[in-house]
Amino acid sequence: MKQVWHDLLFAHWPVNPESLRLLIPPPLELQTLHSQAWIGIVPFRMSGIRLRGTPAVPGLSAFPELNVRTYVTFQGKPGVWFFSLDAASRAAVITARAWFHLPYFLAKMKLVSMESYLLYTSDRVASGSPGIQLQTAYRPTRESYIAQPGSLEHWLTERYCLYAADSSGRIYRGEIHHAPWQLQHAEASFQMNTMTARLGIALPAIPPLLHFARFQDVRAWAPRLLET
């Protein structure tokens, strides 16, 4: 598939690794940096979603998305593990659950610009998931740069595969390709953030590490079942 990501905020909090390890299915391993685990909340919007070589379908190819994630490895290959992904497209939720084995949920979502800020709201409407909400305002604050290998922001953002599990616990890996992130430092305020409540994780009462990316052109391959 091809898709474009816009107006993305990486908001990361450090968390105790032990609070996440039980949420990661074996044989995946929770990845830490300097013995520190991280959980990310990432709102953005998508456009141009289509199978390669086909046109985008109006009404189905552009919508806001929001993910809650951490970082894992399998046989030494680092990737992203998604605890949840909210989308404002019912078709995308159904397709991604069936094809990518990812925990997508339908949500009422809005992303609008106001002065220099982006205002983002999400309210999950899936049954059994009341009160899972995000309300935030964010903006970039500096010029863009590419994170240097070995830096924390490079470790958090430059990842080129995702891992998922089906209902039988089988593990899949989906490869992703894009250019290096053009990151900007950012500021954000969170009027509401209950995205980790369903996981039983309380985010630390400290400001998150914030990065912004205006645009990313992405290619994604169908997930493959891993031999475990």
Secondary structure, DSSP 4 states (H G I P E B T S, - for coil): -EEEEEEEEEEEEEE-HHHHHTTSPTT-EE--BTTBEEEEEEEEEEEEEE-TTSPPPTTTS-EEEEEEEEEEEETTEEEEEEEEEEES-HHHHHHHHHHT---EEEEEEEEEEETTEEEEEEEE-STT-TT-EEEEEEEE-S--B-PPTTSHHHHHH---EEEEE-TT--EEEEEEEEPPP-BEEEEEEEEEE-TTGGGT-PPPSSPPEEEEEEEEEEEEPPPEE---
